Amino acid sequence: MTSERAPLLAALRDAFTTSLTSGEVDVVEDAAAGEVEVIADDWTLHLEGWPLTAAWFALDDDPASPAEQRAALSAALSRGGLAALRDADARLDGALTSALASSGDPLSITLATLMGE
């Protein structure tokens, strides 16, 4: 574990413990690029830097409208993913929500809103 991103990696691994154990998600670090990804079958959370400098969330099937985004996010994260993201965000003192909200990406912004509800 790279010491520079140790708090980020620890927060993600702790928040996603159940999903990591079951093999539903992986937490992957690219130390050379300064990036971390949480990868599931149908979604990816991409994070850059520590403290976070950028973040975005992607679904395999990208919905267009805000209503479709909320429905797709709820479905993709229904098995504990949203709770784990909220947990990770709490462990990171809101840095995850803040980075997603400032990403400029509509889906990531919608996710940040869902995480705050």
Secondary structure, DSSP 4 states (H G I P E B T S, - for coil): --GGGHHHHHHHHHHTHHHHHHTSEEEEEETTTTEEEEEESSEEEEEETTTT-EEEEEESS---SHHHHHHHHHHHTTTTHHHHHHHHHHHTTTHHHHHHHTS--HHHHHHHHHHH-
